[in-house]
Amino acid sequence: MVVVAAVDRSGRSSHVVTEAASLAAAFDEQVHVVHALTRSEFVDLGLTSAQAEAPKDMEQIRSAAAEMAADSVSGLDVPYETVGLVGNPADEVIEYAEAQDASYIVVSPRRRSRTGKMLFGSVAQSILLNASCPVVSTLADAE
């Protein structure tokens, strides 16, 4: 079994990885640092076939997402791997965690107003509400 650290490209990600590593160490498990590349990130990076010189295949795109996950990792003393996914972040993380029979998913929600949460939703909130395993929500100072 594994502990899934769901990261994005924010400053909160290193905090998520640290918390996931603590859980993994306590339960003698591995950490999977997961980043799901959204459609907008995919377009922003210029990875679409219309914008790139040569079309990118899904494996190249997942590899780019895994590299983004790796940016959150530094100095872990537990076994880990980085994983890149493509699609809706909440759905992809939940699906991945279920496929891996994860013990925990660790997330760090953004601090937003109640109105902001209602209007824009939240990946962390969706994971909290829909995951089949326990979800650890950790708040970081960095935004």
Buried (B, 14 or more C-beta within 10 A) or exposed (E): EBBBBBBBEBEBBBBBBBBBBBBBBEEEBBBBBBBBBBEEBBEEBEBBEEEEEEEBEEEBBBBBBBEBBBBBBEEBEBEBBBBBBBBBBBBBBBBBBBEBEBBBBBBBBBEEEEEEEEEEEBBBBBBBEEBEBEBBBBEBEEE
